[in-house]
Amino acid sequence: MKSFARPWYRPMSARSMDEQHRVATPLELFFDLCFVVAVSLAASSLHHMLAEAHFGLALLRYAMVFFAIWWAWMNFTWFASAYDTDDGVYRLTTLVQIAGVLIFAAGVPRAFDEGDFGIAVVGYLVMRLAMVSQWLRAARADGPRRRCALRYAGGIVAVQLLWVLWLVLPVSWVPVAFVVFAIAEVSVPIWAERAAPTTWHPHHIAERYGLFTLIVLGESVLAATTATQSALASGHGGPEVLVLAGGGLLIVFSMWWIYFERPAHHLLTTLRTSIIWGYSHLVVFGSAAAVGAGIEVALAYQTHEAHLSGFAAGMVVALPVAVYLAGVWALHVRPCSTPLMNAAYLVAVPLVLLTPFTGWAVPATGLVLAALVAASSALGR
């Protein structure tokens, strides 16, 4: 009788870039699910800080926290695309990484409120040690790419030591050091892949990025729903709140439609284009999650619970939507589109940025995005 027992250990050989039916595994979906916690806490903290009109500090800390979330997810996603053996050791190591994600998420509120990244760095340390062990496994089994795997392992260790050092730097050095260390982080894959490129799967990578897009859009839906429920429960709700809630849903629905209008795997043709495509998604993911925080702020302003002007309340929605549109256009639309399609996006972005002047930025932005979806569908046909 054939045994279906999962092996505890198998050599971590490279998977084929041409493998048929390569899709996300249940473990990858579980990994993404745990990132929902970190994204939700980051968006919630951003909402509270924006509602208090601490714009500069809010954007700085959100950028720092979201970069860490995105980069941890990126590290696992690209590695798994090339080396997922799905044996017992691989599963346990990935669960350790998930534990690190949850530790990191627990430190997000403190990082936002107090600028204390201690817990977040501990969570990162747990994730990175597990990631290094995975790369060492790959180095042992995949001879042709041993140098690449060892470069990944060594680079991750070196940069992680910098993040530990970052915790004891003077406060005035923290932002500059963060930028320098972040550049070091994103340089590791570029340096490592030059030794011998890993065999990531284009269709699988595109699917994984689509799934993370669903996570950040889902956070925006949750934020809009929660804020609407709170407004109605407080007794300050009314037709205006329902209009804002409807506009928020129209925005998120349109953002989903725009991202998934066309497949993206055919864009990942070379290592260079794939790195640019993958790295640039930081803008798409970060802005999409920020939209939810902006909608919450707009609803809080409507119920007199936010300490900022009406124009500012509209701009915290319009600005991330405009950034999202520009990012999706640059990554998905521009490379294989018609002049008319490009023009539609280039008109929509400034129109979104003008919506705060109407006094009804959320529904106005929703209408602009809905018109863009209609135009995109018509031009696509």
KOLKE-781870 format. One record per residue: residue number from 1; residue in one letter; chain; y, z, x of N, C-alpha, C in turn. Coordinates in pm, whole numbers. Layout:
# KOLKE-781870
   k r c   n.c2   n.c3   n.c1  ca.c2  ca.c3  ca.c1   c.c2   c.c3   c.c1
 NUM a A      Y      Z      X      Y      Z      X      Y      Z      X
...
***
This chain:
# KOLKE-781870
   k r c   n.c2   n.c3   n.c1  ca.c2  ca.c3  ca.c1   c.c2   c.c3   c.c1
   1 m A   -119      0     85      0      0      0    125      0     89
   2 k A    224    -82     54    345    -92    133    431     33    116
   3 s A    481     86    228    565    206    223    712    165    215
   4 f A    785    235    127    928    209    113   1009    323    173
   5 a A    946    409    253   1017    520    315   1120    466    414
   6 r A   1238    527    414   1343    482    505   1315    531    647
   7 p A   1323    446    748   1297    491    885   1404    588    931
   8 w A   1361    685   1012   1456    784   1065   1542    723   1174
   9 y A   1483    634   1251   1557    575   1362   1507    434   1387
  10 r A   1601    342   1409   1567    207   1452   1676    162   1551
  11 p A   1645     72   1643   1744     26   1740   1867    -34   1668
  12 m A   1985     -2   1719   2108    -48   1655   2146   -185   1709
  13 s A   2070   -285   1672   2099   -421   1716   2209   -480   1629
  14 a A   2278   -580   1684   2389   -642   1612   2339   -723   1493
  15 r A   2410   -714   1382   2377   -795   1266   2439   -933   1279
  16 s A   2387  -1029   1206   2433  -1167   1216   2561  -1188   1135
  17 m A   2653  -1267   1190   2775  -1303   1119   2747  -1400   1006
  18 d A   2630  -1463   1007   2593  -1560    904   2491  -1504    805
  19 e A   2473  -1373    807   2373  -1310    720   2402  -1338    573
  20 q A   2301  -1374    500   2317  -1405    358   2323  -1276    275
  21 h A   2401  -1281    167   2409  -1172     70   2451  -1039    136
  22 r A   2544  -1046    231   2593   -926    299   2700   -862    211
  23 v A   2667   -748    153   2759   -680     61   2772   -534    104
  24 a A   2868   -466     44   2888   -324     73   2768   -242     29
  25 t A   2731   -143    109   2617    -58     79   2660     64     -2
  26 p A   2568    134    -66   2604    257   -137   2669    360    -44
  27 l A   2628    366     83   2689    460    176   2834    423    203
  28 e A   2862    294    216   3001    251    236   3087    283    114
  29 l A   3030    264     -5   3104    297   -126   3131    447   -135
  30 f A   3035    528    -93   3054    673    -92   3160    711     11
  31 f A   3158    646    125   3259    669    228   3398    640    171
  32 d A   3414    528    103   3543    493     43   3585    594    -63
  33 l A   3488    639   -141   3518    734   -248   3581    861   -192
  34 c A   3533    906    -77   3588   1027    -18   3728   1004     36
  35 f A   3763    881     68   3900    851    110   3997    858     -7
  36 v A   3946    851   -129   4032    865   -246   4107    998   -240
  37 v A   4040   1102   -193   4103   1235   -186   4223   1232    -94
  38 a A   4207   1174     25   4316   1169    121   4432   1083     69
  39 v A   4401    967     12   4505    880    -41   4580    949   -155
  40 s A   4507   1016   -243   4569   1085   -356   4664   1195   -310
  41 l A   4620   1274   -212   4705   1383   -162   4827   1328    -90
  42 a A   4812   1218    -18   4927   1158     50   5029   1106    -51
  43 a A   4981   1037   -156   5071    984   -258   5139   1096   -337
  44 s A   5064   1202   -367   5122   1315   -439   5229   1384   -357
  45 s A   5204   1404   -229   5303   1467   -142   5427   1379   -129
  46 l A   5406   1247   -121   5520   1155   -114   5604   1164   -241
  47 h A   5539   1171   -356   5610   1183   -483   5699   1306   -486
  48 h A   5646   1419   -446   5725   1544   -452   5844   1539   -357
  49 m A   5825   1481   -239   5934   1476   -142   6041   1377   -186
  50 l A   5999   1263   -244   6097   1167   -294   6174   1223   -412
  51 a A   6106   1299   -497   6174   1358   -614   6283   1455   -573
  52 e A   6270   1512   -452   6372   1603   -400   6476   1528   -316
  53 a A   6466   1394   -313   6561   1308   -242   6558   1325    -91
  54 h A   6443   1366    -36   6426   1373    109   6367   1240    158
  55 f A   6445   1134    148   6390   1000    167   6343    973    310
  56 g A   6427   1003    408   6391    975    546   6268   1051    591
  57 l A   6264   1180    563   6150   1262    603   6024   1220    527
  58 a A   6041   1185    399   5926   1143    319   5862   1017    377
  59 l A   5944    919    410   5891    794    464   5826    814    600
  60 l A   5889    898    685   5834    924    817   5696    987    808
  61 r A   5684   1094    730   5556   1164    722   5452   1084    646
  62 y A   5496   1009    547   5400    924    475   5344    817    569
  63 a A   5431    757    650   5386    655    744   5286    713    843
  64 m A   5311    834    891   5221    897    987   5086    929    924
  65 v A   5090    988    806   4965   1027    738   4885    905    696
  66 f A   4953    806    639   4878    691    589   4822    607    704
  67 f A   4894    601    815   4837    531    931   4704    595    971
  68 a A   4700    728    973   4577    797   1011   4465    768    912
  69 i A   4497    767    782   4396    737    680   4342    596    700
  70 w A   4433    502    712   4395    361    725   4314    337    852
  71 w A   4355    398    962   4288    369   1088   4147    429   1091
  72 a A   4129    547   1034   3995    606   1026   3904    517    942
  73 w A   3956    466    832   3877    377    746   3846    247    820
  74 m A   3944    192    890   3925     68    965   3815     82   1069
  75 n A   3817    191   1146   3719    211   1253   3577    202   1199
  76 f A   3551    271   1089   3416    270   1032   3381    135    973
  77 t A   3475     74    903   3448    -50    830   3404   -163    923
  78 w A   3478   -183   1029   3445   -294   1120   3318   -264   1199
  79 f A   3298   -137   1236   3175   -103   1306   3054   -127   1215
  80 a A   3063    -79   1090   2951    -92    997   2920   -238    968
  81 s A   3021   -323    968   2997   -463    942   2910   -527   1049
  82 a A   2918   -475   1171   2842   -532   1282   2713   -458   1311
  83 y A   2706   -324   1281   2593   -245   1332   2527   -153   1229
  84 d A   2548   -176   1103   2490    -87   1002   2337   -102   1001
  85 t A   2267     -1   1053   2120     -2   1051   2065     68    928
  86 d A   2147    152    865   2108    228    745   1982    310    767
  87 d A   1960    357    890   1848    448    913   1895    592    894
  88 g A   1806    688    914   1840    827    890   1951    877    981
  89 v A   1945    842   1109   2047    888   1204   2184    830   1167
  90 y A   2186    703   1133   2312    638   1094   2371    706    971
  91 r A   2287    734    875   2337    799    753   2395    937    781
  92 l A   2323   1017    860   2372   1150    892   2504   1144    970
  93 t A   2513   1052   1064   2636   1039   1141   2753    999   1052
  94 t A   2727    910    957   2833    870    864   2874    986    774
  95 l A   2778   1069    733   2813   1186    652   2899   1285    731
  96 v A   2877   1294    862   2965   1376    946   3106   1318    945
  97 q A   3118   1186    952   3249   1123    944   3316   1154    810
  98 i A   3238   1152    703   3294   1184    571   3345   1328    569
  99 a A   3271   1420    632   3317   1559    640   3451   1565    713
 100 g A   3466   1485    818   3593   1479    888   3705   1427    800
 101 v A   3674   1327    717   3774   1274    623   3823   1383    529
 102 l A   3731   1464    479   3768   1570    383   3848   1680    452
 103 i A   3815   1712    578   3895   1808    653   4036   1753    673
 104 f A   4043   1627    711   4174   1563    728   4254   1569    598
 105 a A   4189   1536    485   4257   1538    356   4311   1676    323
 106 a A   4235   1780    360   4281   1917    334   4409   1949    410
 107 g A   4432   1880    522   4551   1905    601   4671   1821    564
 108 v A   4653   1726    470   4764   1636    434   4882   1711    373
 109 p A   4864   1802    274   4981   1871    219   5059   1950    324
 110 r A   4989   2016    415   5059   2092    519   5134   1998    613
 111 a A   5076   1883    641   5144   1787    727   5274   1739    663
 112 f A   5271   1716    531   5390   1673    460   5493   1785    449
 113 d A   5451   1901    404   5544   2008    371   5600   2077    494
 114 e A   5517   2095    596   5559   2174    713   5560   2095    843
 115 g A   5514   1973    839   5504   1896    963   5395   1947   1055
 116 d A   5298   2021   1001   5189   2079   1078   5065   1991   1062
 117 f A   5030   1918   1167   4917   1825   1161   4791   1884   1223
 118 g A   4786   2016   1242   4672   2079   1308   4540   2053   1238
 119 i A   4534   2080   1108   4410   2060   1033   4374   1911   1030
 120 a A   4475   1826   1014   4449   1682   1010   4387   1634   1141
 121 v A   4437   1684   1254   4383   1641   1383   4240   1693   1402
 122 v A   4211   1813   1351   4073   1864   1358   3980   1772   1280
 123 g A   4021   1731   1161   3940   1637   1083   3921   1506   1155
 124 y A   4026   1460   1219   4018   1336   1296   3921   1351   1412
 125 l A   3924   1468   1476   3834   1493   1589   3688   1483   1545
 126 v A   3657   1538   1428   3521   1531   1376   3481   1386   1351
 127 m A   3571   1310   1289   3541   1170   1262   3520   1090   1389
 128 r A   3607   1114   1489   3602   1032   1610   3480   1062   1696
 129 l A   3439   1189   1701   3319   1222   1777   3196   1152   1718
 130 a A   3189   1151   1585   3079   1080   1519   3087    930   1547
 131 m A   3208    876   1546   3225    733   1573   3184    698   1716
 132 v A   3218    785   1811   3180    763   1950   3028    760   1965
 133 s A   2960    852   1896   2813    853   1903   2754    724   1850
 134 q A   2817    667   1747   2770    540   1693   2786    427   1797
 135 w A   2899    425   1864   2922    321   1964   2827    336   2082
 136 l A   2794    459   2119   2699    480   2228   2560    433   2188
 137 r A   2524    452   2061   2397    397   2012   2397    245   2023
 138 a A   2509    184   1985   2518     38   1992   2510     -9   2137
 139 a A   2574     65   2228   2571     27   2369   2429     31   2424
 140 r A   2350    125   2378   2213    139   2427   2123     25   2377
 141 a A   2144    -19   2254   2053   -116   2194   2099   -261   2208
 142 d A   2230   -284   2213   2283   -420   2213   2331   -456   2354
 143 g A   2239   -503   2436   2270   -534   2575   2384   -632   2594
 144 p A   2386   -745   2522   2494   -842   2542   2634   -787   2514
 145 r A   2643   -682   2432   2774   -627   2396   2791   -483   2445
 146 r A   2714   -447   2548   2720   -310   2597   2860   -275   2649
 147 r A   2919   -365   2724   3054   -336   2777   3154   -315   2663
 148 c A   3144   -396   2561   3234   -383   2446   3217   -247   2380
 149 a A   3091   -208   2355   3065    -80   2289   3112     37   2374
 150 l A   3091     30   2505   3136    138   2593   3289    145   2600
 151 r A   3353     31   2594   3500     32   2589   3549    100   2462
 152 y A   3484     68   2350   3521    135   2225   3505    287   2238
 153 a A   3389    330   2288   3362    473   2298   3463    541   2391
 154 g A   3485    482   2509   3580    541   2603   3722    540   2552
 155 g A   3763    431   2488   3899    422   2435   3924    524   2325
 156 i A   3827    542   2237   3843    639   2128   3856    780   2184
 157 v A   3774    815   2282   3781    948   2343   3917    970   2409
 158 a A   3964    872   2483   4090    886   2554   4207    905   2458
 159 v A   4211    825   2351   4323    836   2256   4312    966   2176
 160 q A   4190   1009   2145   4176   1135   2071   4229   1251   2153
 161 l A   4209   1248   2284   4267   1352   2369   4419   1351   2362
 162 l A   4476   1232   2348   4622   1224   2333   4667   1289   2202
 163 w A   4589   1272   2094   4627   1333   1967   4619   1486   1975
 164 v A   4523   1538   2049   4517   1684   2067   4640   1730   2145
 165 l A   4677   1656   2249   4798   1688   2325   4921   1680   2237
 166 w A   4921   1587   2143   5036   1565   2054   5073   1691   1976
 167 l A   4973   1774   1947   4998   1896   1869   5087   1997   1941
 168 v A   5090   1993   2074   5165   2093   2150   5294   2037   2208
 169 l A   5328   1914   2172   5452   1855   2221   5572   1917   2151
 170 p A   5689   1918   2214   5812   1963   2146   5838   1881   2021
 171 v A   5896   1945   1921   5918   1879   1792   5996   1749   1806
 172 s A   6094   1746   1895   6177   1627   1911   6098   1509   1967
 173 w A   5986   1536   2034   5905   1429   2091   5803   1372   1994
 174 v A   5776   1444   1885   5664   1410   1797   5672   1267   1742
 175 p A   5786   1222   1683   5787   1086   1626   5765    977   1731
 176 v A   5832    989   1845   5818    887   1949   5675    886   2004
 177 a A   5621   1006   2029   5484   1014   2080   5386    956   1979
 178 f A   5412    977   1850   5323    922   1748   5318    770   1758
 179 v A   5434    707   1772   5439    561   1782   5362    513   1905
 180 v A   5381    581   2018   5314    542   2141   5162    557   2127
 181 f A   5119    670   2071   4975    694   2057   4913    600   1953
 182 a A   4990    568   1848   4939    473   1747   4919    335   1808
 183 i A   5012    294   1894   4997    166   1963   4872    168   2052
 184 a A   4849    283   2117   4727    295   2198   4602    282   2111
 185 e A   4606    341   1991   4492    333   1900   4459    187   1865
 186 v A   4559    114   1820   4532    -22   1774   4503   -117   1889
 187 s A   4533    -72   2013   4503   -156   2129   4358   -148   2172
 188 v A   4289    -39   2135   4151    -21   2178   4060   -135   2132
 189 p A   4059   -173   2002   3972   -284   1961   4007   -416   2030
 190 i A   4135   -443   2050   4176   -568   2116   4120   -572   2257
 191 w A   4130   -460   2328   4078   -451   2465   3925   -459   2466
 192 a A   3861   -388   2374   3715   -383   2374   3654   -518   2338
 193 e A   3710   -585   2238   3652   -710   2191   3662   -821   2294
 194 r A   3750   -807   2391   3760   -909   2496   3637   -910   2585
 195 a A   3565   -799   2592   3445   -794   2674   3334   -878   2612
 196 a A   3316   -866   2483   3215   -943   2409   3235   -911   2262
 197 p A   3284  -1004   2182   3317   -976   2042   3197   -926   1963
 198 t A   3221   -828   1877   3116   -778   1790   3092   -877   1676
 199 t A   2979   -862   1608   2936   -959   1507   2971   -913   1365
 200 w A   3098   -881   1343   3140   -843   1208   3122   -964   1114
 201 h A   3102   -933    986   3070  -1036    887   3195  -1067    803
 202 p A   3248  -1190    807   3373  -1221    736   3371  -1187    588
 203 h A   3264  -1226    519   3258  -1201    374   3251  -1051    347
 204 h A   3175   -980    429   3163   -836    412   3296   -766    437
 205 i A   3368   -806    541   3498   -746    572   3596   -770    457
 206 a A   3601   -894    406   3691   -924    296   3658   -839    173
 207 e A   3528   -821    146   3488   -736     33   3531   -592     54
 208 r A   3512   -540    177   3547   -402    205   3699   -379    189
 209 y A   3778   -475    233   3923   -463    217   3961   -469     69
 210 g A   3891   -552     -5   3917   -556   -149   3885   -424   -216
 211 l A   3777   -359   -172   3740   -231   -230   3844   -124   -198
 212 f A   3899   -127    -77   4002    -27    -44   4131    -56   -121
 213 t A   4158   -183   -147   4272   -217   -232   4254   -158   -371
 214 l A   4132   -163   -423   4106   -101   -553   4131     49   -550
 215 i A   4099    112   -437   4122    256   -425   4271    288   -436
 216 v A   4355    216   -361   4497    249   -363   4561    209   -496
 217 l A   4513    102   -557   4564     67   -690   4518    169   -794
 218 g A   4396    216   -780   4347    319   -871   4430    446   -861
 219 e A   4476    480   -741   4563    596   -725   4694    576   -801
 220 s A   4746    454   -802   4869    428   -876   4847    441  -1027
 221 v A   4731    394  -1075   4699    410  -1217   4689    558  -1252
 222 l A   4621    635  -1168   4608    778  -1193   4744    846  -1192
 223 a A   4830    809  -1096   4962    871  -1087   5044    843  -1213
 224 a A   5042    718  -1259   5119    682  -1379   5065    755  -1502
 225 t A   4934    763  -1513   4874    830  -1629   4904    979  -1628
 226 t A   4889   1043  -1512   4914   1187  -1501   5060   1220  -1531
 227 a A   5151   1140  -1475   5293   1164  -1498   5329   1146  -1644
 228 t A   5271   1046  -1709   5299   1025  -1851   5247   1141  -1935
 229 q A   5126   1186  -1904   5068   1299  -1977   5153   1424  -1960
 230 s A   5202   1449  -1839   5285   1567  -1814   5416   1559  -1890
 231 a A   5475   1439  -1893   5601   1422  -1964   5585   1444  -2114
 232 l A   5478   1391  -2171   5455   1409  -2314   5422   1553  -2348
 233 a A   5344   1620  -2259   5307   1759  -2284   5426   1853  -2273
 234 s A   5526   1818  -2191   5641   1905  -2172   5740   1898  -2287
 235 g A   5721   1801  -2377   5812   1787  -2489   5933   1701  -2459
 236 h A   5940   1647  -2336   6052   1562  -2298   6019   1414  -2315
 237 g A   5900   1387  -2365   5860   1248  -2379   5925   1182  -2499
 238 g A   5917   1053  -2503   5973    976  -2612   5946    830  -2589
 239 p A   6013    745  -2664   5992    601  -2645   6021    554  -2502
 240 e A   6121    617  -2437   6155    576  -2301   6038    600  -2206
 241 v A   5972    714  -2221   5859    746  -2135   5746    646  -2157
 242 l A   5721    612  -2282   5614    516  -2311   5646    378  -2255
 243 v A   5775    340  -2259   5816    213  -2201   5793    213  -2051
 244 l A   5828    325  -1984   5807    336  -1841   5658    332  -1807
 245 a A   5578    404  -1886   5434    405  -1861   5376    265  -1878
 246 g A   5418    195  -1983   5370     58  -2003   5412    -34  -1889
 247 g A   5537    -16  -1842   5584    -96  -1729   5504    -67  -1603
 248 g A   5470     62  -1583   5391     99  -1466   5253     35  -1467
 249 l A   5188     36  -1583   5057    -28  -1593   5067   -180  -1572
 250 l A   5174   -240  -1624   5193   -384  -1604   5209   -416  -1455
 251 i A   5279   -328  -1384   5295   -347  -1239   5160   -342  -1169
 252 v A   5081   -239  -1197   4954   -220  -1128   4856   -331  -1165
 253 f A   4851   -369  -1293   4761   -477  -1334   4798   -608  -1262
 254 s A   4927   -633  -1252   4972   -755  -1185   4943   -751  -1036
 255 m A   4958   -634   -975   4926   -621   -833   4779   -650   -809
 256 w A   4693   -601   -897   4550   -631   -885   4526   -781   -896
 257 w A   4586   -844   -995   4564   -986  -1018   4609  -1068   -897
 258 i A   4725  -1032   -842   4783  -1107   -731   4694  -1098   -608
 259 y A   4639   -978   -579   4557   -963   -459   4426  -1039   -472
 260 f A   4365  -1034   -589   4233  -1093   -608   4239  -1232   -670
 261 e A   4354  -1297   -663   4370  -1431   -718   4281  -1533   -647
 262 r A   4259  -1510   -517   4182  -1607   -439   4099  -1534   -336
 263 p A   3984  -1590   -294   3901  -1524   -193   3971  -1526    -57
 264 a A   3934  -1429     28   4002  -1417    157   3911  -1437    276
 265 h A   3779  -1438    255   3689  -1440    369   3705  -1567    453
 266 h A   3747  -1677    390   3761  -1802    466   3879  -1797    563
 267 l A   3965  -1696    550   4078  -1682    642   4036  -1618    774
 268 l A   3920  -1552    776   3876  -1479    895   3793  -1572    983
 269 t A   3861  -1664   1049   3792  -1768   1124   3781  -1738   1272
 270 t A   3873  -1663   1327   3870  -1630   1470   3899  -1482   1488
 271 l A   3871  -1429   1608   3900  -1288   1636   4050  -1261   1622
 272 r A   4132  -1350   1672   4277  -1329   1667   4328  -1323   1523
 273 t A   4290  -1421   1441   4338  -1422   1303   4281  -1303   1225
 274 s A   4160  -1263   1257   4099  -1151   1186   4168  -1019   1220
 275 i A   4205  -1001   1346   4275   -879   1385   4412   -874   1319
 276 i A   4482   -987   1318   4614   -990   1253   4599   -961   1104
 277 w A   4502  -1024   1040   4478  -1004    897   4441   -859    869
 278 g A   4351   -804    950   4305   -667    928   4413   -565    953
 279 y A   4487   -579   1062   4592   -483   1095   4708   -490    996
 280 s A   4742   -610    952   4856   -626    861   4831   -563    725
 281 h A   4706   -537    694   4676   -473    565   4728   -330    557
 282 l A   4767   -272    669   4830   -140    662   4951   -145    569
 283 v A   5027   -254    576   5145   -270    490   5103   -282    344
 284 v A   5000   -360    318   4953   -380    180   4900   -249    121
 285 f A   4812   -182    195   4754    -57    146   4860     51    127
 286 g A   4944     68    229   5045    174    223   5144    155    111
 287 s A   5189     31     91   5286      5    -16   5221     19   -153
 288 a A   5095    -23   -166   5027    -12   -296   5012    134   -337
 289 a A   4975    221   -242   4964    364   -275   5099    425   -305
 290 a A   5204    376   -238   5338    430   -260   5393    392   -397
 291 v A   5345    283   -454   5391    243   -588   5361    353   -689
 292 g A   5242    411   -681   5208    520   -774   5303    637   -762
 293 a A   5336    675   -637   5432    784   -618   5567    747   -676
 294 g A   5607    621   -660   5736    577   -714   5739    583   -866
 295 i A   5630    543   -930   5625    549  -1077   5634    694  -1124
 296 e A   5568    784  -1054   5579    926  -1088   5723    974  -1076
 297 v A   5792    933   -972   5933    973   -954   6019    918  -1067
 298 a A   5996    792  -1105   6074    732  -1214   6053    806  -1345
 299 l A   5930    847  -1372   5902    924  -1493   5963   1063  -1485
 300 a A   5960   1124  -1365   6022   1256  -1348   6173   1248  -1367
 301 y A   6234   1140  -1322   6378   1122  -1343   6409   1110  -1492
 302 q A   6325   1036  -1564   6347   1016  -1708   6341   1148  -1784
 303 t A   6259   1242  -1736   6246   1373  -1802   6331   1480  -1733
 304 h A   6426   1436  -1649   6522   1526  -1582   6454   1628  -1491
 305 e A   6348   1586  -1425   6277   1675  -1334   6286   1630  -1189
 306 a A   6363   1525  -1162   6380   1475  -1026   6527   1484   -986
 307 h A   6552   1521   -862   6688   1543   -814   6738   1423   -734
 308 l A   6751   1310   -802   6803   1190   -737   6868   1102   -843
 309 s A   6939    999   -799   7011    913   -893   6915    816   -963
 310 g A   6963    757  -1071   6882    659  -1143   6852    537  -1057
 311 f A   6952    496   -978   6930    381   -891   6822    412   -788
 312 a A   6827    531   -728   6726    569   -629   6588    579   -693
 313 a A   6582    632   -817   6454    643   -887   6394    505   -912
 314 g A   6479    406   -936   6428    271   -954   6388    206   -823
 315 m A   6464    237   -716   6435    174   -587   6305    224   -526
 316 v A   6264    349   -554   6138    399   -496   6018    330   -559
 317 v A   6040    258   -670   5935    173   -727   5951     31   -676
 318 a A   6072    -21   -681   6095   -161   -647   6065   -191   -501
 319 l A   6102   -101   -412   6085   -129   -269   5938   -143   -229
 320 p A   5849    -48   -264   5709    -69   -226   5645   -189   -295
 321 v A   5687   -220   -419   5633   -339   -486   5674   -464   -410
 322 a A   5801   -470   -366   5849   -586   -292   5774   -600   -159
 323 v A   5750   -488    -92   5676   -491     34   5533   -539     10
 324 y A   5472   -491    -97   5336   -534   -132   5332   -684   -157
 325 l A   5426   -736   -234   5430   -879   -263   5444   -961   -135
 326 a A   5536   -916    -49   5558   -989     75   5432   -986    163
 327 g A   5363   -871    165   5242   -861    245   5130   -950    193
 328 v A   5107   -949     62   5000  -1032      5   5033  -1180     22
 329 w A   5160  -1214      5   5200  -1354     27   5171  -1398    170
 330 a A   5210  -1315    267   5192  -1352    408   5044  -1363    444
 331 l A   4960  -1276    389   4819  -1271    429   4729  -1362    348
 332 h A   4752  -1373    217   4660  -1445    130   4713  -1577     76
 333 v A   4843  -1583     51   4899  -1699    -19   4950  -1805     78
 334 r A   5035  -1764    171   5102  -1859    261   5005  -1947    341
 335 p A   4891  -1892    393   4805  -1976    477   4746  -2098    407
 336 c A   4731  -2094    276   4664  -2206    208   4725  -2229     70
 337 s A   4857  -2245     67   4923  -2259    -63   5019  -2376    -61
 338 t A   5070  -2408   -179   5164  -2519   -195   5307  -2468   -180
 339 p A   5402  -2556   -155   5543  -2513   -147   5592  -2445   -274
 340 l A   5547  -2493   -390   5591  -2431   -515   5537  -2288   -528
 341 m A   5413  -2268   -487   5356  -2134   -493   5429  -2040   -399
 342 n A   5456  -2087   -279   5532  -2006   -184   5670  -1972   -239
 343 a A   5733  -2070   -301   5866  -2048   -357   5863  -1941   -467
 344 a A   5758  -1941   -547   5747  -1842   -653   5747  -1700   -596
 345 y A   5674  -1680   -488   5670  -1548   -426   5804  -1514   -360
 346 l A   5864  -1610   -295   5990  -1585   -226   6105  -1559   -324
 347 v A   6091  -1604   -447   6189  -1570   -552   6158  -1434   -612
 348 a A   6030  -1404   -629   5991  -1278   -695   6032  -1156   -613
 349 v A   6021  -1163   -481   6051  -1046   -398   6195  -1000   -414
 350 p A   6297  -1088   -398   6435  -1039   -421   6463   -999   -564
 351 l A   6397  -1065   -661   6416  -1025   -800   6369   -881   -823
 352 v A   6257   -846   -762   6207   -709   -774   6308   -611   -714
 353 l A   6366   -646   -601   6462   -557   -536   6591   -543   -617
 354 l A   6617   -636   -707   6736   -627   -792   6713   -546   -919
 355 t A   6588   -517   -952   6561   -449  -1080   6623   -309  -1092
 356 p A   6643   -232   -983   6709   -101  -1001   6849   -111  -1059
 357 f A   6916   -224  -1043   7051   -240  -1098   7049   -252  -1249
 358 t A   6931   -278  -1308   6923   -292  -1454   6918   -157  -1524
 359 g A   6883    -50  -1449   6864     79  -1512   6724     99  -1566
 360 w A   6645     -5  -1568   6506      1  -1616   6416    -69  -1514
 361 a A   6413    -14  -1396   6346    -81  -1284   6196   -100  -1309
 362 v A   6131      0  -1368   5985     -8  -1384   5944   -119  -1480
 363 p A   5993   -121  -1604   5953   -233  -1692   6005   -367  -1643
 364 a A   6124   -371  -1582   6177   -498  -1531   6089   -551  -1418
 365 t A   6046   -462  -1330   5956   -504  -1221   5824   -553  -1277
 366 g A   5774   -484  -1378   5650   -528  -1442   5662   -668  -1499
 367 l A   5776   -699  -1560   5796   -832  -1617   5805   -939  -1508
 368 v A   5872   -906  -1396   5880  -1001  -1285   5741  -1031  -1231
 369 l A   5658   -927  -1214   5524   -947  -1162   5436  -1024  -1261
 370 a A   5452   -996  -1389   5374  -1068  -1490   5412  -1217  -1489
 371 a A   5541  -1244  -1472   5585  -1384  -1464   5528  -1451  -1339
 372 l A   5520  -1376  -1229   5462  -1431  -1106   5314  -1463  -1125
 373 v A   5243  -1375  -1193   5101  -1399  -1221   5084  -1525  -1305
 374 a A   5168  -1540  -1407   5160  -1659  -1492   5190  -1785  -1413
 375 a A   5294  -1778  -1329   5330  -1895  -1249   5220  -1927  -1148
 376 s A   5164  -1823  -1087   5056  -1844   -988   4934  -1909  -1053
 377 s A   4900  -1863  -1173   4784  -1920  -1242   4809  -2065  -1280
 378 a A   4930  -2093  -1327   4962  -2230  -1368   4965  -2324  -1247
 379 l A   5028  -2279  -1139   5036  -2364  -1019   4900  -2380   -954
 380 g A   4817  -2274   -965   4683  -2282   -908   4599  -2386   -977
 381 r A   4615  -2398  -1108   4540  -2499  -1182   4589  -2639  -1150
***
